[in-house]
Structure formats: structure tokens, C-alpha cells
Amino acid sequence: MFTDLDVASAIKSVMKKLPEVTLAFWIMKIAATTLGETAGDLFAQTLKLGYFLTTIALFLLFVVTLVVQLRSRRYNPFFYWTVILSTSMAAPRCPTS
């Protein structure tokens, strides 16, 4: 059974890994999303890997970056934004007409 102290400690631990939400955060988020979409299309269309292989490869990259971020003890901007970028890249691709 968890005590209030255990819950408070867990919340503090999680909050240490999150960035402050500011204008810079939103600029980085938009840039990461745009770059992620572009990189996903690069692999699928330009390099002709296909949508299935690209989705699998980028999903595995996402899992690796997520595990690294979750294992970190405090907020590391590089790890955090790598997860955001890989999330955008791992999104399923739909062929365009």
C-alpha cells in the first residue's frame, strides 16, 4: 500500500523529467513534428523502403529512445526531444494518391 509520501516522491521524480512549457517548448515541438514527418516520408518514399518497413523500423527507434528517457533520473533535453522526434517519425504512413 502506498503512503502519501510515496506518491509525492513519485510525482517529484516524474516532474524532474518534464520540460517547462514555454514558447521555446512549442517552437521545438512544432519543429520536431515537422522534422519527424519529413524523415518518415524520406525513408518510406525517397529511399523506397515502403510504408510497412519504415513504420516497423521507426517504431523500434521510438521504443529505444523511450526506454532511454524513462531510465534517466532527471530531465535531459536531448533525450526528451529525441523521444518527441521519434514519436513523430513512428506515426503510421498512408500512401498518397
Order of alpha helices (4+ residues) and beta strands (2+ residues): alpha-alpha-alpha-alpha
